[in-house]
Amino acid sequence: MKKNIYTIAFTLILSLSFTEAWAGNDNESDKAKSHTYYINAPRFVYPLIEKWIAEYKQIKPENDFAIAKSVASKAVSSINIQISDTKVENDNNKTVYIAKYAILPIIAKGSAAYQIIGKKEFNEKKLKNLFFIGNDVDENENKDKVTGHVVVYSGYGNTSVAIPFASYYGENASNFRGKNIAGDDIFLNTAIEKDPYGISFNAVPNIYDIQSRLIKNNLDIIHLDVSNEQQNAFSSLDKLITSLEISNIKGIPVEKVGFTYNKDNNMIDDFVSWILTIGKNYNHQYGLLELNIKDVAQETTKVKSAIIAKK
């Protein structure tokens, strides 16, 4: 009888020990999750951000960052990526710019729209006519032959390049011709591949293959009325990045990428400071441009001043 009692007691103790161990693991897991800083971003910057996170973790393994890919993680994001130079700041948040990107007008190779537009060269005025309503078509162009046949596909929302593209041309995103596509801007590529008359625009990392450094096989860039040297820059991603960092190319918006986050967060400040000094060296690899020296100095000073002020 005593033996049975001891056996039952031992079993209960063992069971409680395992229960506490599992509870401890769960608590540790929850604690780890609570220290993950989620970054809400458009997909064209995913590869670069993932590279930044991986490299930074090697020197600061205790600071855990991850891209917010689920609805739940987006809802608790600590960092929101801004893809225009319109700062979203208030008493609690600040925006620090860490890179730049370019937006190009695109078309699907071999499509009906490709045949209509062909080798026509578009200056800024003609591109504005092509993409936006309420603009008179150039007197030398046949409206039915160009804007009357092609279908413009544009994205919308804070993670779409639609707003900065429209802003570059002095327009509102509500003035685009054609159709809006929900979701990430990568789906604009799919839309013009499916619609033979479709045309669109997108961020450079969505247009060029990061590995081959060439324009994706199924896409082409709408020809711009620029110099031969600038036209040649479109032949490879590296040539284009170099050209855009040297000078502007008419018809191509170049916008800043920023981190918006709580101004009192030391860990994010440290991560951003690392990006501005070390992480920026990976920008070109993933199709983004570096800030110019003046902007880097300005943004670095802003972050470092905040870090010093908190010590």
C-alpha positions in Angstrom: 0.0 0.0 0.0 2.8 2.4 1.0 4.6 1.4 -2.2 1.6 2.4 -4.2 1.3 5.7 -2.4 5.0 6.5 -3.0 4.6 5.5 -6.7 1.6 7.8 -7.1 3.3 10.7 -5.3 6.4 10.3 -7.4 4.3 10.2 -10.6 2.5 13.4 -9.6 5.8 15.2 -8.8 7.3 14.1 -12.1 4.2 15.2 -14.0 4.3 18.6 -12.3 8.0 19.0 -13.1 7.3 18.4 -16.8 4.4 20.7 -16.7 6.5 23.5 -15.2 9.3 22.8 -17.7 6.9 23.2 -20.6 5.4 26.3 -19.1 8.8 27.7 -18.7 9.6 27.0 -22.3 6.4 28.6 -23.4 7.1 31.7 -21.2 10.6 31.9 -22.7 9.1 31.6 -26.2 6.6 34.3 -25.5 9.4 36.5 -24.0 11.5 36.0 -27.2 8.5 36.9 -29.3 7.9 40.1 -27.3 11.4 41.1 -28.1 11.0 40.7 -31.9 10.8 44.0 -33.7 8.6 43.5 -36.8 9.2 45.6 -39.9 6.2 46.3 -42.1 7.4 46.8 -45.7 6.6 46.4 -49.4 8.0 43.3 -50.9 10.6 45.0 -53.2 12.7 45.8 -50.1 12.3 42.3 -48.5 15.6 40.9 -49.8 17.6 43.9 -48.6 16.0 44.0 -45.2 16.5 40.3 -44.7 20.2 40.8 -45.6 20.4 43.7 -43.1 18.8 41.6 -40.4 21.1 38.6 -41.0 24.3 40.7 -41.0 23.3 42.7 -38.0 22.3 39.6 -36.0 25.9 38.4 -36.2 27.1 41.4 -34.2 24.0 41.9 -32.1 22.3 38.5 -31.7 20.3 39.7 -28.7 18.4 42.2 -30.9 15.7 40.3 -32.9 14.3 41.9 -36.1 11.9 40.2 -38.6 9.8 41.2 -41.6 6.1 41.4 -40.8 4.6 39.0 -43.3 1.4 37.9 -41.5 -1.6 40.0 -40.6 -0.9 39.4 -36.9 2.8 40.5 -37.2 1.8 43.6 -39.3 -0.6 44.6 -36.6 2.2 44.8 -34.0 4.9 46.2 -36.2 7.5 48.3 -34.5 8.9 49.7 -37.8 6.9 50.9 -40.8 8.7 51.4 -44.0 8.0 54.7 -45.8 8.6 54.8 -49.5 8.2 58.6 -50.1 9.9 61.6 -48.5 6.7 62.6 -46.8 7.7 62.0 -43.1 5.1 60.4 -40.8 6.2 62.0 -37.5 4.5 63.0 -34.4 5.2 63.3 -30.6 6.0 59.5 -30.4 7.4 58.6 -33.8 10.2 59.7 -36.1 11.3 58.8 -39.6 14.9 58.1 -40.6 15.8 57.7 -44.2 18.2 54.8 -45.1 18.1 54.3 -48.9 16.6 55.4 -52.2 14.8 53.6 -55.0 13.7 54.3 -58.6 10.4 53.8 -60.4 10.3 52.8 -64.1 7.4 52.6 -66.6 7.0 49.0 -67.8 5.3 46.9 -70.4 5.1 43.1 -71.1 7.4 41.9 -73.9 5.6 40.9 -77.1 2.2 42.1 -75.9 -0.3 44.0 -78.0 0.5 47.1 -75.9 4.2 46.5 -76.8 3.2 46.5 -80.5 1.2 49.7 -80.1 3.9 51.6 -78.2 6.7 49.9 -80.0 9.9 52.0 -80.0 8.2 55.3 -79.4 10.1 57.5 -77.1 8.2 59.2 -74.2 9.3 62.4 -72.6 7.8 63.4 -69.2 4.8 65.2 -70.9 3.9 62.1 -72.9 4.3 59.8 -70.0 2.0 62.0 -68.0 -0.6 61.8 -70.8 -0.2 58.1 -71.0 -0.8 57.3 -67.3 -3.1 60.0 -66.1 -6.6 61.2 -67.0 -7.4 64.8 -67.7 -4.3 65.4 -69.7 -4.4 66.4 -73.4 -2.7 63.9 -75.7 0.2 65.4 -77.6 -1.0 67.0 -80.8 1.3 64.7 -82.8 -0.2 61.6 -81.2 -3.4 59.8 -82.2 -5.3 59.3 -79.0 -7.1 56.2 -80.2 -3.8 54.7 -81.2 -2.1 55.0 -77.8 -4.1 56.0 -74.7 -7.3 54.8 -76.2 -6.1 51.2 -76.4 -3.6 50.6 -73.6 -4.8 49.8 -70.1 -2.9 51.3 -67.1 -2.5 49.1 -64.0 -1.6 50.9 -60.8 -1.4 49.9 -57.1 -2.6 51.8 -54.1 -2.0 52.1 -50.4 1.0 53.1 -48.3 3.2 50.2 -49.6 2.6 51.0 -53.3 4.8 53.2 -55.4 1.6 54.7 -57.0 1.6 57.7 -54.7 5.3 58.8 -55.3 4.9 58.0 -59.0 1.9 60.2 -59.3 3.4 62.9 -57.1 6.5 63.1 -59.4 4.1 64.1 -62.3 2.2 66.5 -60.1 -0.8 64.2 -60.0 -2.9 62.4 -57.3 -3.0 58.6 -57.3 -6.8 58.9 -57.9 -6.0 60.3 -61.4 -4.5 57.2 -62.9 -6.1 55.8 -66.0 -7.2 52.2 -66.1 -7.4 49.8 -63.2 -6.2 49.5 -59.6 -4.6 46.3 -58.4 -5.0 45.3 -54.7 -2.0 43.8 -52.8 1.7 44.3 -53.3 3.1 46.0 -56.4 4.7 42.8 -57.6 1.2 41.9 -58.8 1.3 44.7 -61.3 3.8 42.6 -63.3 1.3 39.8 -63.3 -1.5 42.1 -64.4 0.3 43.4 -67.5 1.4 39.8 -68.4 -2.2 38.7 -68.4 -3.7 41.7 -70.2 -2.1 42.1 -73.7 -2.9 45.8 -73.5 -1.6 46.4 -70.1 1.1 48.9 -69.1 2.3 49.8 -65.6 5.2 51.1 -63.5 7.2 49.5 -60.6 10.1 49.8 -58.3 13.4 48.8 -59.9 13.9 45.6 -57.7 10.6 44.4 -59.0 11.7 44.9 -62.6 15.3 43.6 -62.7 16.5 40.1 -61.8 18.7 40.5 -58.7 20.9 37.6 -59.7 21.4 38.2 -63.5 21.3 42.0 -63.0 19.1 42.2 -66.2 15.5 43.1 -66.9 13.2 40.2 -66.1 12.6 38.1 -69.3 8.9 38.9 -69.5 9.2 42.7 -69.0 10.6 45.7 -70.9 10.9 49.3 -70.0 8.8 51.9 -71.9 11.4 53.8 -74.0 12.2 57.2 -72.6 13.3 60.3 -74.5 16.7 60.5 -73.0 20.4 60.6 -74.2 22.0 57.5 -75.7 24.2 57.2 -72.6 21.2 57.2 -70.3 19.3 54.8 -72.6 22.2 52.4 -72.4 22.1 52.5 -68.6 18.8 50.5 -68.7 20.7 47.5 -70.1 21.8 46.3 -66.6 20.9 47.0 -63.0 24.4 48.1 -62.0 24.6 50.6 -64.9 21.2 52.0 -64.0 22.1 52.4 -60.3 25.4 54.1 -61.2 23.7 56.5 -63.6 20.9 57.4 -61.2 23.4 58.1 -58.4 25.3 60.4 -60.7 22.4 62.4 -62.1 18.7 62.4 -62.6 17.1 60.8 -65.6 14.0 62.6 -66.8 10.8 60.6 -66.4 12.2 58.4 -63.6 11.1 59.2 -60.0 13.7 58.5 -57.3 12.3 58.4 -53.8 13.7 57.8 -50.3 13.1 54.7 -48.1 12.6 55.5 -44.4 12.1 53.7 -41.1 9.3 55.2 -39.0 9.4 54.0 -35.4 9.1 55.1 -31.8 11.7 57.8 -31.1 12.5 56.4 -27.7 13.5 52.9 -28.9 17.3 52.4 -28.3 17.5 49.0 -30.0 15.9 50.3 -33.3 18.1 53.4 -33.1 21.2 51.1 -32.9 19.9 49.0 -35.9 19.3 52.1 -38.0 22.7 53.5 -37.1 24.3 50.3 -38.3 22.3 50.4 -41.6 23.5 54.0 -42.2 27.2 53.1 -41.7 27.6 49.4 -42.6 24.3 48.1 -43.9 24.1 50.6 -46.8 26.9 48.7 -48.5 24.3 46.1 -49.5 21.9 48.5 -51.1 23.2 48.1 -54.7 23.2 44.3 -54.5 19.5 44.4 -54.0 18.6 47.1 -56.5 18.4 50.1 -54.2 20.4 53.3 -54.3 22.5 54.8 -51.5 21.7 58.2 -50.0 24.1 60.9 -51.0 26.8 61.9 -48.5 24.9 64.9 -47.2 21.8 62.9 -46.5 23.7 60.1 -44.8 25.4 62.6 -42.5 22.1 64.3 -41.7 20.3 61.0 -40.9 23.2 59.6 -39.0 23.5 62.7 -36.8 19.8 62.5 -36.1 20.1 58.9 -34.8 23.3 59.2 -32.9 22.1 62.4 -31.2 19.1 60.5 -30.0 21.3 57.6 -28.7 23.6 60.0 -26.8 20.6 61.9 -25.4 19.2 58.7 -23.8 22.5 57.8 -22.1 
